[in-house]
């Protein structure tokens, strides 16, 4: 099994997932692989994490059994491309996107859902 080579915090268990979304008000989790659609999104989120210290960014390998916590979310049904990017406020999903997203697209979501 491959691993994710990013500077984001890695989630590898259900307990870590639950702790991540419970511990912080604003959380973004990316479930993906080290593929051409995912790597640019990881890089963008690494930049955005530095620019938005009040938001916690995590990644999760799409192929581990625990990634079902992301894959099976109602908000992710029908998604085809990786990564699945899920935005949480106070432990609740407020937005989910699939496939590559630009920095501007991600920042617009952060501004819309995390600005309060």
N, CA, C and O of each residue as an XYZ file, in Angstrom:
464
protein
N       0.854     -1.186      0.000
C       0.000      0.000      0.000
C       0.888      1.234      0.000
O       1.893      1.290      0.709
N       0.516      2.199     -0.785
C       1.277      3.434     -0.844
C       0.908      4.321      0.346
O      -0.045      4.051      1.077
N       1.672      5.360      0.512
C       1.379      6.330      1.564
C       1.294      7.712      0.929
O       1.754      7.925     -0.193
N       0.715      8.622      1.647
C       0.625      9.988      1.171
C       1.866     10.746      1.626
O       2.224     10.737      2.803
N       2.507     11.396      0.675
C       3.707     12.163      0.965
C       3.329     13.638      0.872
O       3.516     14.285     -0.159
N       2.796     14.146      1.973
C       2.390     15.552      2.053
C       2.867     16.105      3.388
O       3.323     15.362      4.256
N       2.755     17.407      3.535
C       3.050     18.043      4.821
C       1.789     18.253      5.646
O       1.822     18.916      6.683
N       0.675     17.688      5.185
C      -0.554     17.752      5.953
C      -0.521     16.687      7.044
O       0.233     15.718      6.949
N      -1.330     16.866      8.066
C      -1.459     15.830      9.091
C      -2.217     14.656      8.480
O      -3.203     14.846      7.767
N      -1.750     13.443      8.764
C      -2.349     12.241      8.197
C      -3.352     11.628      9.171
O      -3.106     11.564     10.376
N      -4.478     11.184      8.635
C      -5.459     10.427      9.412
C      -5.391      8.988      8.928
O      -5.549      8.711      7.739
N      -5.151      8.068      9.872
C      -5.048      6.664      9.465
C      -5.991      5.749     10.238
O      -6.003      4.539     10.009
N      -6.776      6.308     11.146
C      -7.697      5.473     11.910
C      -9.025      6.204     12.110
O      -9.114      7.423     11.962
N     -10.043      5.430     12.447
C     -11.351      6.027     12.728
C     -11.266      6.935     13.950
O     -11.907      7.985     13.993
N     -10.478      6.533     14.938
C     -10.325      7.353     16.139
C      -9.687      8.704     15.800
O     -10.111      9.737     16.317
N      -8.671      8.697     14.932
C      -8.027      9.949     14.531
C      -9.004     10.833     13.749
O      -9.028     12.050     13.934
N      -9.802     10.221     12.883
C     -10.817     10.962     12.121
C     -11.795     11.631     13.086
O     -12.049     12.832     12.986
N     -12.335     10.858     14.012
C     -13.306     11.403     14.964
C     -12.694     12.513     15.817
O     -13.340     13.525     16.086
N     -11.455     12.319     16.236
C     -10.772     13.338     17.043
C     -10.562     14.610     16.224
O     -10.750     15.715     16.733
N     -10.173     14.458     14.956
C      -9.896     15.619     14.107
C     -11.135     16.487     13.927
O     -11.065     17.709     14.052
N     -12.267     15.855     13.634
C     -13.454     16.674     13.370
C     -14.101     17.178     14.659
O     -14.900     18.113     14.625
N     -13.762     16.565     15.792
C     -14.315     17.012     17.073
C     -13.439     18.077     17.736
O     -13.947     18.934     18.459
N     -12.140     18.028     17.496
C     -11.203     18.878     18.238
C     -11.178     20.321     17.763
O     -10.895     21.230     18.542
N     -11.473     20.532     16.488
C     -11.367     21.877     15.940
C     -12.662     22.275     15.259
O     -13.383     21.437     14.718
N     -12.944     23.568     15.294
C     -14.185     24.075     14.710
C     -14.192     23.954     13.196
O     -15.212     23.598     12.606
N     -13.045     24.251     12.551
C     -12.965     24.292     11.089
C     -11.917     23.298     10.609
O     -10.731     23.429     10.910
N     -12.382     22.289      9.848
C     -11.517     21.183      9.435
C     -11.759     20.873      7.961
O     -12.891     20.908      7.479
N     -10.667     20.570      7.259
C     -10.737     20.104      5.877
C      -9.993     18.774      5.811
O      -8.849     18.671      6.253
N     -10.657     17.750      5.254
C     -10.020     16.446      5.079
C     -10.036     16.094      3.596
O     -11.076     16.151      2.940
N      -8.865     15.728      3.082
C      -8.725     15.310      1.692
C      -8.463     13.817      1.665
O      -7.495     13.350      2.264
N      -9.307     13.063      0.981
C      -9.101     11.625      0.815
C      -8.667     11.394     -0.623
O      -9.415     11.669     -1.561
N      -7.449     10.886     -0.787
C      -6.933     10.709     -2.139
C      -5.728      9.794     -2.190
O      -5.450      9.029     -1.267
N      -5.027      9.903     -3.298
C      -3.802      9.136     -3.553
C      -2.725     10.129     -3.994
O      -2.979     11.332     -4.060
N      -1.544      9.636     -4.292
C      -0.475     10.496     -4.803
C      -0.562     10.541     -6.329
O       0.400     10.208     -7.021
N      -1.705     10.951     -6.840
C      -1.930     10.993     -8.279
C      -1.966     12.409     -8.812
O      -1.920     13.371     -8.045
N      -2.048     12.539    -10.140
C      -1.964     13.855    -10.776
C      -3.122     14.795    -10.451
O      -2.965     16.010    -10.577
N      -4.263     14.284    -10.043
C      -5.379     15.154     -9.667
C      -5.309     15.543     -8.189
O      -5.860     16.568     -7.785
N      -4.632     14.726     -7.389
C      -4.585     14.952     -5.942
C      -3.423     15.840     -5.509
O      -3.597     16.734     -4.681
N      -2.247     15.596     -6.064
C      -1.052     16.299     -5.589
C      -1.210     17.818     -5.638
O      -0.832     18.487     -4.676
N      -1.753     18.396     -6.721
C      -1.929     19.857     -6.702
C      -2.866     20.339     -5.595
O      -2.677     21.430     -5.058
N      -3.865     19.544     -5.255
C      -4.795     19.936     -4.193
C      -4.099     19.864     -2.836
O      -4.298     20.735     -1.990
N      -3.277     18.822     -2.622
C      -2.502     18.762     -1.373
C      -1.608     19.990     -1.255
O      -1.556     20.634     -0.208
N      -0.893     20.312     -2.360
C       0.018     21.461     -2.336
C      -0.741     22.745     -2.005
O      -0.282     23.553     -1.197
N      -1.890     22.928     -2.625
C      -2.705     24.111     -2.375
C      -3.145     24.162     -0.918
O      -3.095     25.220     -0.291
N      -3.568     23.043     -0.384
C      -4.028     23.023      1.012
C      -2.883     23.261      1.981
O      -3.090     23.842      3.047
N      -1.668     22.822      1.630
C      -0.510     23.135      2.462
C      -0.302     24.650      2.514
O      -0.016     25.199      3.578
N      -0.444     25.328      1.371
C      -0.321     26.789      1.330
C      -1.441     27.442      2.138
O      -1.199     28.348      2.936
N      -2.656     26.976      1.923
C      -3.807     27.572      2.596
C      -3.752     27.359      4.107
O      -4.229     28.202      4.868
N      -3.183     26.253      4.544
C      -3.049     26.003      5.981
C      -2.162     27.075      6.621
O      -2.433     27.538      7.729
N      -1.107     27.459      5.912
C      -0.219     28.517      6.430
C      -0.940     29.861      6.469
O      -0.714     30.665      7.373
N      -1.804     30.101      5.490
C      -2.518     31.374      5.388
C      -3.757     31.437      6.284
O      -4.274     32.521      6.555
N      -4.229     30.287      6.739
C      -5.454     30.199      7.547
C      -5.183     29.348      8.787
O      -5.640     28.208      8.856
N      -4.450     29.878      9.763
C      -4.066     29.058     10.917
C      -5.244     28.581     11.769
O      -5.082     27.692     12.605
N      -6.418     29.162     11.563
C      -7.594     28.738     12.328
C      -8.297     27.541     11.686
O      -9.288     27.048     12.224
N      -7.799     27.071     10.546
C      -8.384     25.914      9.861
C      -7.377     24.783      9.894
O      -6.199     24.985      9.597
N      -7.835     23.590     10.256
C      -6.968     22.414     10.301
C      -7.179     21.584      9.031
O      -8.312     21.258      8.677
N      -6.100     21.252      8.364
C      -6.127     20.460      7.135
C      -5.519     19.087      7.402
O      -4.476     18.975      8.046
N      -6.176     18.051      6.905
C      -5.714     16.672      7.057
C      -5.821     15.957      5.718
O      -6.578     16.360      4.836
N      -5.041     14.884      5.590
C      -5.239     13.994      4.452
C      -5.493     12.588      4.954
O      -5.192     12.248      6.098
N      -6.054     11.780      4.070
C      -6.358     10.382      4.378
C      -6.195      9.590      3.086
O      -6.737      9.965      2.046
N      -5.452      8.504      3.158
C      -5.264      7.653      1.979
C      -6.600      7.039      1.590
O      -7.244      6.370      2.398
N      -7.008      7.269      0.358
C      -8.323      6.846     -0.128
C      -8.520      5.330     -0.049
O      -9.651      4.857      0.063
N      -7.429      4.571     -0.106
C      -7.524      3.112     -0.211
C      -7.508      2.367      1.120
O      -7.614      1.141      1.131
N      -7.378      3.072      2.235
C      -7.417      2.361      3.510
C      -8.873      2.126      3.905
O      -9.748      2.908      3.533
N      -9.137      1.064      4.649
C     -10.531      0.783      5.031
C     -11.207      1.962      5.733
O     -12.399      2.196      5.537
N     -10.458      2.703      6.546
C     -11.040      3.806      7.301
C     -11.520      4.948      6.402
O     -12.324      5.773      6.835
N     -11.046      5.006      5.182
C     -11.477      6.066      4.264
C     -12.952      5.928      3.903
O     -13.526      6.831      3.293
N     -13.569      4.813      4.272
C     -15.013      4.675      4.066
C     -15.758      5.786      4.796
O     -16.859      6.161      4.396
N     -15.163      6.313      5.865
C     -15.782      7.410      6.610
C     -15.984      8.629      5.715
O     -16.913      9.408      5.930
N     -15.141      8.796      4.734
C     -15.274      9.866      3.743
C     -16.068      9.361      2.540
O     -17.029      9.998      2.107
N     -15.657      8.211      2.006
C     -16.276      7.680      0.779
C     -17.779      7.496      0.922
O     -18.518      7.689     -0.044
N     -18.245      7.126      2.116
C     -19.660      6.803      2.315
C     -20.504      7.982      2.792
O     -21.693      7.819      3.065
N     -19.908      9.152      2.893
C     -20.705     10.328      3.281
C     -21.767     10.607      2.212
O     -21.478     10.504      1.020
N     -22.973     10.953      2.615
C     -24.002     11.291      1.623
C     -23.543     12.397      0.668
O     -23.897     12.396     -0.511
N     -22.758     13.334      1.187
C     -22.282     14.454      0.371
C     -21.297     14.012     -0.709
O     -21.048     14.752     -1.661
N     -20.739     12.818     -0.569
C     -19.751     12.319     -1.538
C     -20.336     11.280     -2.500
O     -19.621     10.776     -3.366
N     -21.602     10.959     -2.361
C     -22.225      9.981     -3.248
C     -22.168     10.487     -4.684
O     -22.496     11.642     -4.958
N     -21.757      9.628     -5.585
C     -21.673      9.999     -6.987
C     -20.344     10.628     -7.374
O     -20.105     10.869     -8.557
N     -19.480     10.899     -6.418
C     -18.170     11.456     -6.749
C     -17.368     10.436     -7.537
O     -17.402      9.244     -7.231
N     -16.656     10.894     -8.540
C     -15.870      9.996     -9.382
C     -14.370     10.287     -9.294
O     -13.564      9.357     -9.332
N     -13.986     11.549     -9.178
C     -12.573     11.910     -9.214
C     -11.994     12.120     -7.833
O     -12.706     12.471     -6.892
N     -10.702     11.903     -7.719
C      -9.989     12.137     -6.463
C      -9.244     13.461     -6.558
O      -8.896     13.907     -7.652
N      -9.002     14.082     -5.422
C      -9.393     13.686     -4.082
C     -10.833     14.091     -3.765
O     -11.419     14.956     -4.416
N     -11.377     13.434     -2.741
C     -12.621     13.895     -2.148
C     -12.185     14.896     -1.068
O     -11.402     14.549     -0.184
N     -12.678     16.106     -1.135
C     -12.328     17.133     -0.153
C     -13.588     17.471      0.628
O     -14.597     17.893      0.062
N     -13.509     17.275      1.943
C     -14.681     17.464      2.786
C     -14.374     18.553      3.812
O     -13.334     18.543      4.471
N     -15.311     19.487      3.924
C     -15.188     20.650      4.804
C     -16.153     20.481      5.973
O     -17.343     20.240      5.775
N     -15.630     20.609      7.192
C     -16.418     20.417      8.407
C     -16.418     21.689      9.251
O     -15.392     22.357      9.382
N     -17.558     22.013      9.812
C     -17.661     23.059     10.828
C     -18.331     22.427     12.041
O     -19.441     21.902     11.953
N     -17.644     22.485     13.162
C     -18.145     21.895     14.409
C     -18.577     20.437     14.209
O     -19.618     20.013     14.711
N     -17.763     19.681     13.470
C     -18.007     18.254     13.292
C     -19.034     17.886     12.245
O     -19.284     16.701     12.025
N     -19.638     18.868     11.592
C     -20.682     18.614     10.582
C     -20.153     18.961      9.194
O     -19.458     19.962      9.020
N     -20.482     18.133      8.213
C     -20.090     18.415      6.835
C     -20.888     19.613      6.326
O     -22.117     19.626      6.390
N     -20.172     20.621      5.819
C     -20.845     21.789      5.247
C     -20.666     21.864      3.735
O     -21.412     22.562      3.049
N     -19.663     21.133      3.215
C     -19.389     21.152      1.781
C     -18.476     19.984      1.458
O     -17.660     19.579      2.286
N     -18.612     19.442      0.251
C     -17.698     18.400     -0.229
C     -17.488     18.618     -1.722
O     -18.424     18.953     -2.449
N     -16.249     18.424     -2.172
C     -15.931     18.555     -3.584
C     -15.145     17.333     -4.032
O     -14.590     16.593     -3.219
N     -15.114     17.143     -5.335
C     -14.390     16.025     -5.910
C     -13.456     16.527     -7.000
O     -13.739     17.516     -7.677
N     -12.355     15.839     -7.153
C     -11.370     16.097     -8.205
C     -10.556     17.346     -7.905
O     -10.617     17.910     -6.812
N      -9.808     17.753     -8.891
C      -8.879     18.873     -8.720
C      -9.653     20.173     -8.514
O     -10.680     20.417     -9.148
N      -9.140     20.983     -7.628
C      -9.707     22.298     -7.344
C      -8.544     23.283     -7.315
O      -7.465     22.961     -6.817
N      -8.761     24.468     -7.844
C      -7.731     25.507     -7.806
C      -7.689     26.147     -6.427
O      -8.603     25.975     -5.620
N      -6.621     26.885     -6.169
C      -6.514     27.602     -4.902
C      -7.685     28.568     -4.746
O      -8.235     28.715     -3.654
N      -8.064     29.226     -5.841
C      -9.172     30.175     -5.801
C     -10.489     29.481     -5.467
O     -11.296     30.015     -4.706
N     -10.708     28.302     -6.026
C     -11.937     27.554     -5.738
C     -11.989     27.141     -4.270
O     -13.022     27.282     -3.615
N     -10.880     26.636     -3.761
C     -10.842     26.197     -2.363
C     -10.991     27.403     -1.434
O     -11.733     27.344     -0.453
N     -10.287     28.497     -1.742
C     -10.383     29.690     -0.896
C     -11.808     30.228     -0.882
O     -12.277     30.704      0.152
N     -12.501     30.159     -2.015
C     -13.895     30.627     -2.067
C     -14.773     29.802     -1.131
O     -15.658     30.347     -0.471
N     -14.534     28.489     -1.069
C     -15.295     27.630     -0.151
C     -14.953     27.991      1.296
O     -15.845     28.100      2.137
N     -13.670     28.177      1.582
C     -13.266     28.569      2.934
C     -13.921     29.889      3.323
O     -14.403     30.042      4.446
N     -13.938     30.841      2.391
C     -14.547     32.146      2.680
C     -16.036     32.010      2.939
O     -16.580     32.654      3.836
N     -16.704     31.157      2.139
C     -18.149     31.021      2.275
C     -18.562     30.297      3.540
O     -19.505     30.716      4.211
N     -17.870     29.212      3.878
C     -18.322     28.361      4.986
C     -17.567     28.566      6.288
O     -18.085     28.242      7.357
N     -16.345     29.101      6.218
C     -15.515     29.209      7.413
C     -15.280     30.645      7.863
O     -14.499     30.871      8.787
N     -15.924     31.609      7.244
C     -15.619     33.015      7.532
C     -16.225     33.508      8.848
O     -15.795     34.532      9.379
N     -17.198     32.805      9.367
C     -17.867     33.271     10.593
C     -16.953     33.196     11.797
O     -17.359     33.550     12.903
